[in-house]
Structure formats: C-alpha cells, structure tokens
Amino acid sequence: MIRIFGLSDFPVVRGPFDLDQEIIACLKRAPLQLGCGDILVIAHKIISKAEGRVVDLRQVEVSSQAQELAARTGKDPHLVEVILRESRELIRVDQGHLITEQRLGLICANAGVDRSNSGEPDRVVLLPSDPDETARRIRAALAGEFGQEMAVLIADTQGRPFRVGAIGTCIGIAGMAPLCHLGGRDDLFGYTLQTTVEAVADELCATATLIMGQSDEGAPLALIQGYAYQPQPGSSGELLFKPEQDLFRA
C-alpha cells in the first residue's frame, strides 16, 4: 500500500540557510518511521530560497528586448528581464504568455520564475541552479543521518501543452529511475506492449503536490512510503525530450 505524508513542521524560509539539517530535523520531529525505499519529495521553493535563488526586481536593469516583450505581454519589464536571463530560448509569445526553454532544458512559462511564496511583492524565486545535484546531496545527508537508502525528488508545478491547469512535475531526482519502461510486458488480454514508458517521477511529484499544496498549506515536504521503484542514480534530464524527438516545437 502506498502512503503519503505531508510534513508541515518546517520553518518559513526567507534566505540562505542549512537546508539539509533543517530537513533532517523536520523528519526527526515527524511521527514517522523512515525505511529503506522511502521517497522524499521536496518543493523547489525552499531549495531555491536556501540557495539564494531569489531576485529583487527593483535591482534589475531592463534591456530593450525586455521592454519590447513587456509591452507585448503586459508584464512587468523587470520580471521579463529576469525571465530572459533564465532562458536558453524564447519559444512562444502569445496571449500575454512567455513560453521559454529554461536553462535546465525545461519548456515552461516564464522560465519557472515565480512571485508566489517569495515573501515580498518585489521579489521572485528562480528554479534551483542544479536540482539533480541538490537531490544527490540531500539523499547522501539522509543516508548518513538515518542509515536508510531513500530516493529524493524535487518538485515544481508546471502547465502542460493542450491541458488546462498546473500539476507537480519532477525537476530534480536522486536514487531512483525517473522512467519505467513497460515495453515487452503483456496487458490483461495478452497484447505485448511495445513502447509504453511511464514517467513515474512526475507521477509521484504530482501525487505529492496534492498533499503539499501550492498556496498557503505550508507543507514543503512529503514522504512517500510503499512505492516499489527501481533504484538508480537517476537524472531529471531523462524526462525531457531531445530536440530531435520534439514533435511540437517547429
């Protein structure tokens, strides 16, 4: 049986601090028994804040490109400038939206730059610089403290093409395979699956986000127990299409 526990006994993060030790302390306070094979899902906002990935828009110098895009979209030009700095490529500008390829390779709105839960109206939170490396570091700290081999996922909420609404997705991973390849298995009627690949890391992050919330829930951690994953070092890059596989971007 799969069980998910939201962990809300976590301090409000306002600036850089020792994230690993705060996570360990939170897990120690929780009325839970950690076990080998557990999965810890972490909201990226506390990681970004702990790593200083926060920008004061009042300190941002605006380029001419940002001014032009701000006029087209109705967005704050200082915000647009930060989005451009966080982007590899500008994919689409339409209906007041900026869709970009963020520096990690994610295709998302505003390069993941977000005002929510930043703590101040003129501050924005960026995505972590290297969420896979952060996940590996936290996983090692957990193993050292609790003596358990766990997986760590870092979650962000993102929109999806052709679907309304945002869901939790995996942007950082350590300790498990992000994909489950089902090719070669038979379905209920004996048909052998050919190419089915399940994005289990995204599914786990989406499920955990139901518990963690996206507004004022104050539960930036979720512990998942009972899901049998494939132990691997893992890389969030496995969840991204390579350019030659992309059927939607011309």
Summary of the structure (lengths in Angstrom):
residues: 250
radius of gyration: 19.1
end to end distance: 43.2
largest distance: 61.9
contacts: 755
relative contact order: 0.20
helix: 32%
strand: 27%
